[in-house]
Amino acid sequence: MRGIATHPAARGLNDDCAVLELGTETLILTHDAIAQGVHFLPHADPADVAWRLVATNISDLAAKGAQPLGVLLGYTLGGDDARFLEGLAEALAAYGAPLLGGDTIRGIGPATHGLTAIGRATHRPVPARSGAGVGDGLWITGAIGAAMIGYEALVAGSQDAALTEAYRRPRALLSEGQTLAPHVTAMMDVSDGLLLDACRIARASGVTLAIDSAAVPISAPETRRQDALRWGDDYQLLFTLPPGAPPPVPAVQIGIARAQTPAPILLDGTPVSEQDGLGYHH
């Protein structure tokens, strides 16, 4: 697919969003799909499914410092469609992203839904995965691991809404992304696992990221720290700042960018790469 994505807006398919210059504006476009049994549980509340679909796409806009303009929905009919629409309306209202159109279909087998989110850049140049330089600090906006705990609780049959909320209803950090955009050298959201997403920044930027695992804030038992580093769905923002630069939002420094080595990540001094199971590949 990379061979045919030759337009500059595609960024070589090495980023989460397309960045399209249009007159004096820059549009940010992203599309994610979720499938039953892969991205959400078969018994999931359709309202939660709709929320996750919206939030995961809006989170990509957040990592670009974008302001949402609207969404296009691709929806597979079946099940409790009215409940899905309730969750969709709630999520779109929360993020100020109106529904602009899309399509509905009837399908056979597990449901798959897709969403295209359209945003407007609030700062140029638009942050990318690339851009981190040697000496830059690696920062994260908050704790990871709550989604992992919530998912496991749901699988176990928990009805505790507070315990499972981080997985069912993730939060896209729009205001934080817009505040960070003028300052960061690289940025993305943590969707597939902290280590895997840090690896993507490292490869795109041509650096090695040295991470101190003990510095990473987690919302999980200490015995699950290594699992939390590799679990996704947290949607915190992971970013780099020039040496010594303080973050303009609450954040924790978890590492530093070093000269590139064969391993994109040093975890507590040990080289690791994608083959070491850093996160969720899909």
Secondary structure, 3 states (H helix, E strand, C coil): CCCCCCCHHHHHHCCCCEEEEECCEEEEEEEEEEEECCCECCCCCHHHHHHHHHHHHHHHHHCCCEEEEEEEEEEEECCCHHHHHHHHHHHHHHHCCCEEEEEEEECCCCCEEEEEEEEEECCCCCCCCCCCCCCCEEEECCCECHHHHHHHHHHCCCCCHHHHHHHHCCCCCHHHHHHHCCCCCEEEECCCCHHHHHHHHHHHHCEEEEECHHHCCECCCHHHHHHHHHCCCCCCEEEEECCCCCCCCCCEEEEEEEECCCCCEEECCEEECHHHCCCCCC
